[in-house]
Every structure is written in structure tokens, then in C-alpha cells.
Amino acid sequence: MPKREKSIYLDYAATTPIDPVVKQAMERYFTVEFGNPGSVHRFGVAAKSAVGEARNKTACLLGARADEILFTSGGTESNNLAILGIIKALQDKGVRRSGIHAVTSLIEHSSVLGPFRELERLGVSITYLPVDSRGVVRPDTVHRVLRPETALVSLMYANNEIGTIQPIAKIGRLIRQHNDCASPGRRFRTLFHSDASQAAGYLDCAVNRLLVDLLTIDAHKFYGPKG
């Protein structure tokens, strides 16, 4: 039998192994408290309590309220839900797609660029921001493209390909200023979304300090479970 060559895993930006501590904490809910959180029996109640505890701890970590935390199947669904959900909410209020403007950058993950391309196809006005030689979106560039009809700005916190860290808090501050200076008749404010999948566990992801309205994190990027 041929000897197996030793492998060294270097693709931690794509996914990480689950930490043994995390695995140990989760095992109980695979084998003992394995009920459906929506069920009313003891197993379901225990599972629902565990989900609630996880939600509270996540909210504490992110400087958010527990009722602001949504668990999804992963980063791709989270990004799609944030981007498409904001536009859908405005449409439900009677805002036409042609009257909506959204902003992103040219170096976003495909799970962000994909929804933006689809929105563009459907008639939403999209601005794709350039980056400088280091891959950074300049805050003043963001500020210049904001309009009264800008509903969403979505920018990645840490880039998964080149490692650039965007000045999210500075951009968030400019968006807050833009909202504060809005005319009284404006129908909606500009929301700020950041895909922080590559940043969680390494950078400050507290939403109250980043000044973001929506934040995506993905557990399998920092030694948590997939899905």
C-alpha cells in the first residue's frame, strides 16, 4: 500500500475545522436534547432554550439585541436575505424599484454581487464603487454617491481574497450623517450592510461601534459549525 503523503491545510479563509470545545458543547444537542425547538414536549423546550441562549450570547458578542439576531443556513443566505430583503420591504411599502438606489463595491463576494446584479436587472439603480491600489473603498467615495433614494450600502468588512480591511466604522458614520441631513419628505433612510464573514473572530464586529444596520457572520469561518 503506497504511503500517504502528509498534507498541510492552508485554506482557512474558506473554512475551518470545528473547535473541540465547540464540538463538545454541541454534542448534547445531537444525542440527548435533540428535539425540534418548535415542539412543546420536554425535548423541544430544551432545544428552544438552547437556541435562545445562543441568540443571547451572539447578541452580546455583537453589541445587538437578541431579537435582532437571525440564524440562517450560512453566509450566502444571510447576504441574500439582507440585500434582497431590504429592497422587498421597500417594494411592500409601495416604493417602485426604479426609485431605489443601492451601492456596493466591485470586489464583493459573489453572494453579494449576485443579488445586486439581479436587482439591477429588475430595474434598481446600482452603483459599483471602485477601490484604490490596496483594495480599499475610500469613505469619501461612498459619501459622494449617496442620494436621497439610496436604500442600501453593502460593503465587505474583510476581503476573502486579498485581505483588505475596509474602514467600515468611518463609512457608517458618513451614512448616519447622510440620514441625519435627509429632507423631511424622504420616504426611507439608507441602511448599511456589511459582510463580516472573514472578520468575525479576528476584528471588532460590534454593530454599535461599526455603525452598521445589518451584519453577516459565518460560524464555519472561525471554528464553528457549518450551516
C-alpha positions, -999 to 999 in steps of 0.1 A, spaced: 0 0 0 15 33 -10 25 56 18 1 86 22 18 119 19 14 143 48 -9 172 39 -9 207 53 -42 226 52 -38 263 42 -73 272 32 -86 286 65 -101 316 47 -125 292 30 -134 271 61 -120 260 95 -124 228 114 -148 229 143 -130 237 176 -131 207 201 -147 230 227 -175 239 203 -179 203 193 -182 192 230 -207 220 237 -229 209 207 -228 171 211 -255 171 238 -280 185 212 -271 158 187 -276 129 211 -296 140 243 -315 172 238 -322 166 201 -358 178 199 -373 203 174 -373 238 190 -409 242 177 -422 212 196 -439 217 230 -426 185 247 -396 184 270 -371 178 242 -384 207 222 -385 230 251 -348 222 259 -338 227 223 -357 261 221 -340 272 253 -306 263 238 -313 283 207 -324 313 228 -292 311 249 -271 310 217 -291 340 204 -285 360 236 -248 352 236 -244 361 199 -263 394 206 -239 402 235 -209 395 213 -221 418 185 -235 446 207 -270 439 194 -304 429 209 -314 393 209 -344 399 188 -321 413 161 -303 380 157 -313 357 128 -299 323 123 -297 312 87 -281 283 67 -249 303 62 -232 334 49 -247 332 14 -283 331 26 -276 358 51 -262 382 25 -291 374 1 -317 379 29 -302 412 39 -298 427 4 -330 414 -13 -350 417 19 -344 454 23 -355 461 -13 -385 438 -9 -396 456 22 -395 489 4 -415 474 -25 -441 462 0 -444 498 11 -452 509 -24 -417 521 -35 -410 513 -71 -378 495 -80 -369 523 -104 -370 547 -74 -345 528 -54 -307 532 -55 -282 508 -39 -244 508 -35 -217 481 -33 -181 476 -44 -165 458 -73 -146 434 -51 -175 419 -30 -181 382 -26 -203 366 -53 -231 361 -26 -233 399 -26 -226 408 -62 -251 381 -74 -282 398 -56 -270 432 -68 -268 421 -104 -303 406 -101 -316 438 -86 -300 458 -114 -317 435 -139 -350 442 -122 -346 480 -125 -329 491 -93 -302 517 -98 -269 502 -87 -235 520 -81 -205 497 -81 -177 515 -62 -140 513 -73 -112 505 -49 -77 520 -46 -45 502 -53 -47 485 -19 -83 473 -25 -98 499 -1 -131 517 -7 -125 553 3 -152 567 26 -154 600 6 -161 579 -25 -191 564 -7 -203 597 5 -202 612 -30 -225 586 -45 -252 587 -17 -286 600 -30 -320 607 -13 -332 574 -29 -302 554 -17 -317 525 2 -287 503 9 -249 503 10 -233 469 13 -195 466 17 -174 436 29 -155 441 61 -125 419 54 -119 407 19 -117 369 15 -92 370 -15 -68 399 -8 -73 405 29 -82 442 27 -100 456 58 -125 482 49 -130 513 71 -165 502 80 -170 525 110 -159 556 91 -183 547 62 -210 540 87 -205 574 103 -209 591 69 -241 572 62 -255 582 96 -247 618 87 -264 614 53 -295 601 71 -295 629 96 -294 655 69 -322 640 49 -352 661 39 -383 657 60 -402 642 30 -378 614 24 -396 581 23 -368 559 37 -333 560 52 -301 545 39 -293 512 56 -257 499 59 -249 462 55 -215 446 59 -205 410 51 -182 403 80 -178 366 73 -140 369 72 -138 393 101 -156 376 129 -132 362 155 -104 385 143 -118 420 142 -142 441 163 -177 431 150 -198 451 174 -226 467 153 -229 497 176 -193 506 170 -192 497 133 -224 517 128 -240 491 106 -276 482 104 -271 446 92 -241 423 97 -233 389 82 -211 365 101 -205 328 93 -195 304 121 -176 279 100 -150 307 92 -140 308 129 -140 273 142 -178 269 145 -202 246 128 -212 247 91 -247 255 82 
